[in-house]
Amino acid sequence: DIVLTQSPALAVSLGQRATISCRASESVRSSIHWYQQKSGQQPKLLIYGAYNLASGVPARFSGSGSGTEFTFTIDPVEADDIATYYCQQSRNEFTFGSGTKLEIK
Amino acid sequence: QVQLKESGPGLVQPSQTLSLTCTVSGLSLTSNSVSWIRQPPGKGLEWMGVIWSNGGTDYNSAIKSRLSISRDTSKSHVFLKMNSLQTEDTAMYFCARLHNNYGYHFDYWGQGVMVTVSS
């Protein structure tokens, strides 16, 4: 199985940039997708194919990377962005990272 | 618009079988694939399996022996059945459309149904 590793939490000030990393245990090419999950809600797709913005998602959100190293960025961070962010790979079956909880300083 | 909605019993006894239904509207199951994904309380997301648009299925190898996914295209229903439930199967269960564009991802999700395994 391909394992995706994310840092558990990140604290950022409002208006600043938040950068979340996702490391794959083997190359997934560009088959990485990012989701936002707010407390008590279902996940929401934000980025697909490493860098493509999903429909209706603000341009404050972006993604980059390929192979085994991926980055998800929110710039600038707003109060409504408080959530847990998950990466997901589709290179070999489907697995999710353990999630990064975004907190506001 | 596209909607998915999960339904099923909130409480299941240990060793029993879980049966869930995902009702899909706004898209056809004969041209779209649907997955089940679960999330234990306070934990991360686990992909369970998929029923492809052609009716074929694939399952997470960790639970493959206990899981079955099927569908009724005429009613736009996707079903999950998982047997031999244990307390660690307590989770929120989501269904989601699996879409292939720059790689397979889940672009529409249901709100989820909470299942507790307890006697």
Interface residues (C-beta under 8 A of the other chain):
Chain A: D1 S30 S31 I32 H33 Y35 Q41 Q42 P43 K44 L45 Y48 G49 A50 N52 A54 Y86 Q88 S90 R91 E93 F94 T95 F96 G97 S98 G99
Chain B: S35 G44 L45 E46 W47 V50 D58 N60 S61 F94 L98 N101 Y102 G103 Y104 H105 F106 D107 W109 G110 Q111 G112
